[in-house]
């Protein structure tokens, strides 16, 4: 049984079949919709260039062909570890031999209530409601300049629906959790250069109704009028239904390096809800990234089908975000107090790479913008210790071999 029908759960089900699992597979999802992909919700779906069908991860026909039984529209409410059963909101009790918990995360709730016109974005229904409100026009204020907030602001500015977009964050720069201030300022300039007003370093103290709209109050006493407000201030794991199960729950389901729940080897966790022991980082990690969910699902499927050949989940961090015409990709460790150097790509104004190093000089990670070859080289380099200088030389050499104008590329 797999509880959670987003990418981690669906990918686990498919990977189990690919690995030769012959038993019954039941996929439980809280939403009525067929399983769908979430990253497009803040981008192409919000812009109206992608449909619900474009987001679908698993159709009914594909589920039937793979012998995956769908139990959608009824959330799980509890798990009986000793009795090997999951309880659903409709009162049913479904037994399992192996359980995979893939219930993901939910947006951190708005501290300022939920007046009409205020949104969070996590589900398809959230996306539909936000798209409808943006279509009515009027100013948009986005609270939170992390990945989701920045993507929503960029999408709204590009489609030109709202009469002005403002991006607010208490930190002095966007993406502050993963970028150092010097690098992050380039991304702040990206937004202002596309017409988005930014209020970085300003904390929101309240969201009030005013006439037919809203006013976002800031700690400097100013108010931002808005027809629509989006709150994107982080996420929390959907682990509340597991309280009282006996599983170790601490900011997610605590797992070993093989993604097995502590003390329950027949229960695994994948995706945003999993907090597993990362072998290289030597600590518990919870990652809210699409790539991690996919790779973790493949690893869990292997470990369920090959219990005598367990493989640790030891990923190289990889995140991407699309904002305007920039494809921003992050690999490994970035930001903080790490040393860094910047390399220019073919078009230095919109193509560059920032390489980070530990104090030892070993390569730690990178941020790349519109430079596919650079990100490929950086991802390869992170699989073994190598110096930042070596990675820089590799990227520089590859750039010098770029095909001349009029010459065929590869």
N, C-alpha and C positions, 0 to 999 in steps of 0.2 A: 504494500500500500504506500502511495505517495500522497502526502497532504500538501497541497499547494500547486496551482496549475499555471504558474508563470514559467519563465524560461528554464529555471533550475529544475522544476518538477517535470516539465515536458521533456527536457533534454535527458534527464535521468531515465524516464520511461523508454525513450527511443534507444538510449545507450544500452540499457538492459537487454533489449531485444537483439541489438547488434552483437552483444557479448554472448548471446546464446541462452539467455534466461528463458526457460520454457514454461514457468508457472504463470498463474494469473497475475495481471497487473491492474490495480485500481488506482485511478487518478482522481483525487478529491479536490474540488475547487469551490471557494466561497462565492464567486460571482456566477451569474447566469450566462455570461458570454463564453464562447469557445475560447480556449487559451490564446493569449495574444502577447505580442512583444511590447514592452513599455518604453524603451528609449525614443521611438518616434512620437510619443504623445506630446513632447515639448517642442517638436520640430515639424516634421512633415504633416503629421496628423493635425496639429494645431493650425498649421498654415492652410489646411484643406487640400493638400496635394496627395495625401494618402487616405485611403478608406479603411473602414473596419476590416474588410477582407484582406487588405494589404498587410495588416498587422497580425493576422491569424498565424499561430504557431502549429496548430493541429486541428485539422478538419475532422468531422465525424467519420467520413469515409477513410481517412488515413488512420484514425484511431481503430476503426473496425479491422482494417487490413493488418495492423500491428497487434491486434488482440489487446488493446488497451481500453479498459472499461472506464467511461467517464461518469463521475458523480459530481455534477456541477450545480451551483446555486444553493448549496447547503454547507455552511462552514463546519469544521471540526471544533468541538468544544472541550474535549478532554481526551487523554490517552491513559489507558490502564496498562502499565508496563508489564506487570506480572501476568495479567490476563490476556495480554497480547491483543488488545482491541482498542479501536478508536470510536469515540462517541460523537455523533453528529447532532446539529441543532434541532433536527426533526425527531430526535429520540432514538434513531437507529444506532445499533452497535455493530461495527464491522471488524471482523477479526483479521489478523495479519500474522505472517511468519517473519517478514522483514518490513520495517517501517522506515520511510525516508521523509524527514520533515523539511519542507521547502516553502514555508509560509511567508517568507520574505519580510518586508518592513513596511511601515506606514509613515506618512508625513508626521513630523512633530506638530502637534496641534497649535493653532493660533492662540497666543496668550491674550489676544484682544477680542475674543468672542468670534461669532460667525454671522455677522450681519449680511444681509442680502448684497451680493456683489463681491464678497470676499471668497477666495478660492484657495484650495491646495490642489496639487496635481500628482496623482499616483495611479489612478484607475482610468479605464476607458470612459466611465460615466463622468469622472472629474474632467476629462478632456473635452467631452461633448458639452458640458455645462460652461466651461471656460471659453470654448470656441464660440458658443452662442452669445455670451456676454461681450466678447471682443467684437463680434459682428455688429453690435449695436452702436459702436463708436464710443467716443469719450476718452478721457485720459486713463492710462494704465499705470499703476504703481506696483512694482515688484519688490517685495521685501525679502532680501537674502540674495547675495551675489555668488552663491556656489554654482555648481554645474547646472542644476535645473533652473534656478532663477536667471542665470545669464542666458541660457538657451531660450527661455520664454521671452525675455526682453528682446533678444536678437530676432526671434521669429516675429514678434509683434511689430517691431520696427520695420522689418522687411515687407510684411504684408500691407503695412500702411493703414490698417484698420483704426486703431486707437488714435485719438487726437493728442499725441504726445506720450512718450514712454519714459518713466523715471525708475532707475534702479537704485535701491537703498540698501546699505549694509553698515553695521557699526564698525567694521574693520576699515582701515584706510585704503585697502585695495581689494579687488575681487579675487576669488579662488585662493583666499589666504591660507586655507588648510594645506594646500599642496604646492604653493609657489611662494618664493621669497618676494619681498616688496619690490625690489628693482625689476624683476621679471614681470611681476603681476601688473605693474604700471602700463606695460605695453598692451595688456588686455583691457585695462581701463580706457586707454586711448582708443582702442578698437571700438568700444561702445560710443564714446563721445563723438568719434569721427563719423559714426553712422546716424547721428542725430538723437541718441539716447541721453537724457539728462541723468547725471549720476550724483548721488548724495552719499559718498563714502565717508566713514567716520561719524556717521549720524545714527543714533539709536532711535527706534520707534518707541514712543511712550503710549500710544493709543490709536485706535481706529474708530472714528465716530461717524454716525449717519448725519447727513446734512442735505435736506431737501430730497431730491431723487438720487443722490450720490453719496459718496464717502469722503472723509478727510483723514489723511494719515498724519498724525501729530509726531513731530520729532523733538528730540531733547534740547534743541536750540530754540524752541518756542515756535518754530514755523509749522505751517500746515500745508500738506500737498493735496489738492482736490483730485478726486479719482471717481471714474465711473465703475472701474474694476480694480480690485486689489488681489494680488497673488502672494501667498505666504509660502516661502521656500526656505525654511530654517533648519533643515536636517530631517533625519528619519530615525525611528525607533523600531527595533525588531518585533515582529508579531509572535511573541513568545508567551503572551498572557494566558492562552488556552492551555499551556503546559504546566502552569502553577499547580502544585499539589500532586504532580505525577511522580515525583521522586527523582526526576531528571535534574541535573544541575543546570540551573538557569541563572545566568549573570550576563546581562547585555547580549542575549542570545543563548542558544543551546551550546553548552560547553562540550567540546569533542576532543578526541585525541588526534594525532597526526594523520590517522586514516579516516577521519571524519565520522568516527563512531562516538555516539553519545557516551559520556562518562558513566561507566558502570552498566551499560546496556549495549553489548556488542551487536545485537540484531536491530539497533536503531541508529540511523545515520541522519546527518543534517547537511543541507547544501544551500548555497546562496546567502542572501542578506541575513538570514536568521541564524546561520552557523557561526560559532566562535571556536575556531579550532587551533590546535598547537602547530604553529608554523615552524618547520624544522630549521630553516636557515635563520630566521629571526629569533628563534628560541623563546617565543612568547605566544600567548593567545592573541589571535587576530580575528576581527570580523570585517569583511570587505563588502561594500555595497556597490559592486561593479558587475556589469553584464558578463564580461569575459571570465571573471572569477567563478560566477555561477555555472557557466558552461563547462569550464575545465573541472570544477569540483564535481559536477554531475557525472562526467565521464569517469572520474576517479572512483566515485562511490559505486557506480555500476560495475566497474572492474572488481572492486573489493567484495561486492556481494556475490558475484559470479565466480570469483577466484579466491576463496577464503584462505587458501594455502599459499597465496602469492600476493599478500597485501602490499599496496603501494601508497606511500605517503603523499599527501597533497602539499606540494612545495612549489607554488607558482611564482613566476616573475610578474610583478604587478603591471597591469596594462589597462589604461583608461583612455577613452577618446570622447571628444565633444565637438559638435559642429555648431559654429556660431558665425552667421553671415556666410562669407565664402572662405572661411578659415576652418580647416580640419586640424584640430589641436589634439595631439596624442602625447600621453605621459607613460613612461615606463620606469620601473624600479622606484628608487627613493628620490624625491625632489624637494626643493625648498628648504626651509629651516636654516640651520647654520652651515649647510654644506657649501663647499667651494664650488664655483661654477665658471664656465667660459661660454661665450656665445659664438656660434658659427653662422655665417650668412649663406643662404641658398641662392638659387638662380635669380630670384627677385627679392632682395634684402628687405623690402618693405612688407612683404607678406609671406616670406619663406625663410625660416631660420630654425636653428636648433640650439638649445641651452643644455650643456652637458654638466652633470654634477659629480663631485668626487668626495669620498670620505677623507678624513685628515691624513690617512695613509697614502693618498693619491690614487687609490683604487676607484674605478668607475662605479658610481652609485645609481645613476639613472639619468633620464633626459626628458625634456619637453621639446617636441618638434611641432612646427606649423607648416603645413603644406609641403612636406618633404618626405615622401614615402621611403626613399632609399635610406635616409638617415635613421628613421625609426626602425627599419628592418635591421640595420647594422647594430643599433643600440640594443634591441631585444636579443639578438644573438650574443652580444658581448656579455650580457648579464647572466649567462648560464655558467660562466667560469670566471674566477678572479682575473681581472685585466686592468691596466692602468687607464686613466682618463686620456693620457697622451696617446696611447695606442688607438683608442676609439676615435679620437680627433683625427689622427693620421688616416685611419681607414675611411672615414667619411670624406675627408678632404681629397683623398686619392680617387674615391668613387665619383666625386663631383667633377674632378678634372677630366674624367673620362666621359662626361656627358656628351651625347651626340651633338655635332655642330648643326646649325640651322640648315635645313634641306636634306640632312642625312637621316636615314631610318633609325628609329630607336628600338629598344627591346623591352 
